[in-house]
Amino acid sequence: MNGYLHLANGESFQGTIEDTASHQAEGEIVFFTGMTGYQEVVTDPSYKGQIIVFTYPLIGNYGINKDDYESKKPHVAGVVVYECSDEGFHYESMHSFKQYLKKWKIPLITHVDTRAVVKRIRKEGTMQACFSHSACQEKISHHHNRFVVKQVSTKDSVSYGNGKTHIVLMDFGYKKSILQELLNRDCKVTVVPYSTSVSAIDTLEPDGIVLSNGPGDPMQLTDQLADLQKVMTNYPTLGICFGHQLIGLAFGAKTKKLAFGHRGANQPVIDLVTNKVYMTSQNHSYVVDEKTIEETPLQVRFKNVNDQSVEGLVHKKLPVISVQYHPEAHPGPSDSTYIFDEFMKRVQQVGSEKIYA
């Protein structure tokens, strides 16, 4: 059925609205530049409430398998593609992409000029958008400041694995692959709600803390920053994406929103310690403002090669490290998984110091 993608700037793009949902999509429109990884993208909680435009012209060609989910269900508000394959041609494929979206009632619009849409976003920034069967411009509501972390975070603490090292993963919308990387390193991982208190974390007696990725504006957690700083003062900490931004805020830096963010599997990042460049997987709108870091106990460790934005921090005294990108990848290159090894070394070093203190 003919349909339209309406942008908040007044522009509309014609396409075909597929029968995957009975309701219309509405949300902040963003784009993803990876050639593969659509299953991981739509199930990444960081995309909660967003309409995702896939820039690669053919999506769905290898279907949906049983392993590559980053959470139990998709979180995107809608999907925009040029062409969507009706079948998945892969030996692990269990469903087509359309079948999966239909199962979860995720709106899908195809045969849209995605190149033109992306050009508008790159020029004017991310904005609200919606799907419609009418060519007339729809009234687009502005819910882009909704507090969505609460919607994607776990409601109860859950433990995984029985390794020697106990890591508490604070869930702001974590990806399954982060959990798996920790389990692969002989950890017991306790996933806790985003709002877990310092005293509750102390009761768990962790060896280290991981602040996960998540959706939305990190400034919405301002009331929690003092507690997060206490946690990081007591335990070795790794922050990933949203968690990285919270580390910056907790120690006095500020964040800002990029015009159209970084979303894809080919973002070059330089490690200022080794001077090596790594290709990384990213998904974020907000970054830590480098101009505000100077007066904090933090220093820049990683930078984006394309726009020089801050991609990672280290604390000058505490065993605290953060990365804006996704070292666990999925989708994307696994060049940066060494960050987990570096974090584990910090955890083990602090543990040894406690033993011999």
C-alpha positions in Angstrom: 0.0 0.0 0.0 1.3 3.4 -0.9 2.6 5.4 2.1 4.7 8.4 3.1 7.5 9.2 5.5 6.9 12.6 6.9 9.7 14.6 8.5 9.3 17.4 11.0 11.0 19.8 8.6 7.9 19.6 6.4 9.3 17.2 3.7 7.7 13.9 2.7 9.0 10.9 0.9 6.8 8.3 -0.9 7.1 4.6 -0.4 5.2 1.4 0.4 3.9 0.8 3.9 4.1 -3.0 4.5 1.5 -4.9 6.5 3.8 -5.5 9.5 1.8 -3.3 11.9 -1.6 -1.8 12.3 -0.4 1.4 13.8 1.8 4.2 12.3 5.4 4.7 13.3 6.4 7.9 15.1 9.8 8.8 16.6 13.1 10.4 16.1 14.5 9.5 12.7 18.2 8.3 12.6 20.3 6.3 10.1 22.5 3.3 10.3 25.3 2.9 7.7 26.3 -0.8 8.1 25.8 -3.3 5.3 24.8 -6.0 7.8 23.6 -6.2 11.3 20.0 -5.3 11.0 18.9 -7.9 13.5 21.3 -6.6 16.2 20.3 -3.0 15.4 16.5 -3.4 15.8 17.0 -5.3 19.1 19.5 -2.9 20.6 17.7 -1.0 23.5 19.7 2.1 22.6 17.4 2.5 19.6 14.3 2.6 21.8 11.6 4.8 20.2 13.6 5.7 17.1 12.8 5.3 13.4 15.8 3.7 11.8 16.8 4.3 8.2 19.1 1.6 6.8 21.4 3.2 4.2 22.3 -0.1 2.5 19.9 -0.6 -0.4 19.0 -4.2 0.4 18.0 -5.3 3.9 16.9 -8.7 5.1 18.8 -10.8 2.5 20.1 -13.3 5.2 17.0 -13.4 7.3 16.7 -13.6 11.1 18.5 -16.3 13.2 18.1 -17.4 16.7 21.4 -16.1 18.1 22.0 -12.5 17.0 19.5 -10.8 19.2 20.8 -8.1 21.5 17.7 -8.2 23.7 14.5 -10.2 23.9 12.5 -8.0 21.5 13.0 -5.1 19.0 12.9 -1.6 20.4 12.8 0.6 17.2 9.6 2.6 16.6 9.8 1.9 12.8 12.1 0.8 10.0 12.8 2.6 6.7 14.5 0.8 3.8 14.8 1.0 0.0 14.2 -2.7 -0.5 13.5 -5.5 1.9 14.1 -9.1 1.0 11.0 -11.3 1.3 13.1 -14.3 2.2 16.3 -15.0 4.2 18.9 -16.9 2.2 21.2 -18.3 5.0 21.5 -21.7 6.6 20.8 -20.2 10.0 17.8 -18.2 8.9 14.6 -19.0 10.8 12.4 -16.1 9.7 12.5 -13.3 7.1 13.0 -9.7 8.3 9.5 -8.8 7.4 8.1 -11.8 9.3 10.1 -10.8 12.4 8.9 -7.2 12.3 5.3 -8.4 11.8 5.6 -10.7 14.8 6.4 -7.6 17.0 4.1 -5.2 15.1 7.0 -2.9 14.0 6.0 -0.6 11.2 8.0 -0.9 8.0 8.1 1.4 4.9 10.0 0.3 1.8 10.9 1.7 -1.6 11.8 5.1 0.0 14.6 7.1 -1.5 16.8 6.5 1.6 19.8 8.4 0.1 17.7 11.6 0.0 16.3 11.0 3.5 19.9 10.6 4.9 21.0 13.7 3.1 18.2 15.7 4.8 19.2 14.3 8.2 22.9 15.0 7.7 22.1 18.6 6.6 19.4 19.4 9.2 20.1 16.9 12.0 17.9 14.2 13.5 14.3 15.2 13.9 10.9 13.7 14.6 9.2 11.8 11.8 6.2 9.5 11.2 4.7 7.1 8.6 1.3 7.8 7.0 -1.0 6.5 4.2 -1.8 10.2 3.4 0.4 12.5 1.2 -0.8 15.3 3.5 1.8 16.3 6.1 0.9 14.7 9.4 1.1 16.6 12.7 4.2 15.2 14.3 4.4 15.2 18.1 7.7 16.0 19.9 8.3 13.2 22.4 12.1 13.0 21.8 12.8 14.0 25.4 11.0 11.1 26.9 12.8 9.2 29.7 13.2 5.8 28.0 16.0 4.3 30.1 13.3 3.2 32.7 11.5 1.4 29.9 14.4 -0.7 28.8 16.2 -1.4 32.1 15.6 -4.6 34.1 13.2 -4.4 36.9 14.9 -6.9 39.1 18.5 -8.0 39.7 19.5 -11.1 37.7 22.8 -13.1 38.0 24.6 -15.0 35.2 27.5 -17.3 35.2 29.6 -18.5 38.2 33.1 -17.1 37.4 35.7 -16.0 39.9 35.3 -12.3 39.2 32.0 -10.6 40.2 30.9 -7.8 38.0 27.8 -5.7 38.5 26.3 -4.5 35.2 24.2 -1.4 35.7 21.5 -1.7 33.1 20.6 1.5 31.3 19.6 -0.6 28.3 22.4 -3.2 28.0 23.2 -5.3 24.9 23.4 -9.1 25.3 26.9 -9.0 23.8 28.3 -6.9 26.6 27.1 -9.6 29.1 28.6 -12.3 26.9 32.0 -10.6 26.7 32.1 -10.6 30.5 31.0 -14.2 30.8 33.7 -15.2 28.3 36.3 -13.7 30.8 35.2 -16.0 33.7 33.0 -13.5 35.4 29.9 -13.8 37.4 27.7 -11.0 36.3 24.8 -9.4 38.2 22.6 -7.2 36.1 20.9 -4.6 38.2 18.3 -1.8 37.5 19.7 1.6 36.4 18.5 3.2 39.7 20.2 0.7 42.1 21.6 2.5 45.2 25.2 2.6 46.3 24.3 0.6 49.4 22.6 -2.1 47.4 25.6 -2.4 45.1 27.9 -2.6 48.2 25.8 -5.5 49.5 26.5 -7.4 46.3 30.3 -7.1 47.0 31.3 -6.7 43.3 34.9 -6.7 42.1 34.0 -4.2 39.4 31.2 -2.2 37.8 30.1 -1.8 34.1 27.8 1.1 33.2 26.0 -0.1 30.1 24.8 1.6 26.9 21.3 2.9 26.7 18.9 5.3 24.9 18.2 9.0 25.3 19.8 12.0 26.9 22.2 11.2 29.8 21.3 14.5 31.4 18.0 12.9 32.4 19.9 11.0 35.1 21.4 14.1 36.7 19.9 13.2 40.1 21.8 9.9 40.0 25.3 11.3 39.2 26.4 11.7 42.8 25.7 8.1 43.6 27.5 7.0 40.4 30.5 8.9 41.4 30.5 7.1 44.8 30.3 3.8 43.0 33.2 4.6 40.8 35.3 5.8 43.7 34.8 2.4 45.4 35.1 0.0 42.4 37.0 -0.3 39.1 34.5 0.9 36.4 34.0 0.5 32.7 31.5 2.7 30.9 30.2 1.9 27.4 28.4 4.5 25.2 25.6 5.9 27.5 27.7 4.7 30.5 30.7 6.6 29.1 28.6 9.8 29.0 27.5 9.2 32.6 31.1 8.9 33.7 31.9 12.2 32.1 28.9 13.9 33.7 29.6 12.3 37.2 33.1 13.8 37.3 32.0 17.3 36.2 32.1 17.3 32.4 29.2 18.2 30.2 27.5 16.4 27.2 26.1 17.8 24.0 24.1 16.4 21.1 25.6 15.8 17.7 23.7 16.9 14.6 23.0 13.3 13.4 25.1 11.1 15.6 27.3 8.1 14.9 25.5 4.9 13.8 27.3 2.3 11.9 30.1 -0.3 11.9 32.9 1.6 10.3 33.7 4.5 12.6 37.5 5.0 12.9 38.7 5.7 16.4 42.3 6.5 17.5 43.7 5.3 20.8 45.9 8.2 21.9 48.0 5.9 24.1 49.0 3.4 21.4 48.4 5.8 18.5 46.6 3.0 16.7 43.3 3.4 14.8 40.5 0.9 15.2 37.3 0.5 13.2 34.4 0.5 15.6 30.7 -0.1 15.9 28.7 2.9 17.2 25.2 4.1 18.0 24.8 7.4 19.8 23.6 11.0 19.5 25.3 12.5 22.5 29.0 13.0 23.3 31.1 14.3 26.1 32.1 17.9 25.3 35.9 18.0 25.2 35.9 21.7 26.2 34.5 20.8 29.6 36.9 18.0 30.5 39.9 20.1 31.3 38.7 21.0 34.9 37.8 17.4 35.7 40.0 14.5 36.9 39.4 12.8 33.5 41.5 12.8 30.4 40.8 11.9 26.8 41.9 8.4 25.8 40.1 7.9 22.4 39.0 10.3 19.6 36.9 9.9 16.5 39.2 10.3 13.5 36.4 11.8 11.4 35.1 14.6 13.6 37.6 14.6 16.5 34.8 14.0 19.0 35.6 12.3 22.3 35.4 8.5 22.1 36.8 7.5 25.5 38.1 8.7 28.8 40.3 7.5 31.7 40.4 8.8 35.2 43.8 10.3 36.2 43.8 8.4 39.6 40.9 5.9 39.8 40.7 2.7 37.8 37.9 4.1 35.6 37.8 3.8 31.9 35.1 4.6 29.3 34.4 4.2 25.6 31.8 6.0 23.5 31.8 3.2 20.9 30.8 -0.5 21.4 33.8 -2.7 22.0 31.5 -5.8 22.0 30.5 -4.9 18.4 27.5 -6.9 17.2 27.2 -5.7 14.6 30.5 -4.4 13.6 34.2 -5.2 13.8 35.7 -6.8 16.9 38.9 -4.7 16.8 38.2 -3.2 20.2 37.3 -6.1 22.4 40.7 -5.6 24.1 38.9 -2.9 26.2 37.3 -5.7 28.2 40.7 -7.3 28.8 42.1 -3.9 29.9 39.2 -3.5 32.3 39.6 -7.0 33.7 43.3 -6.2 34.4 42.3 -3.1 36.3 39.8 -5.2 38.3 42.4 -7.9 39.1 45.0 -5.3 40.0 42.7 -3.6 42.5 41.8 -7.0 43.9 45.4 -7.9 44.5 46.1 -4.6 46.2 43.2 -5.2 48.6 44.5 -8.7 49.4 48.0 -7.4 50.2 47.0 -4.1 51.8 
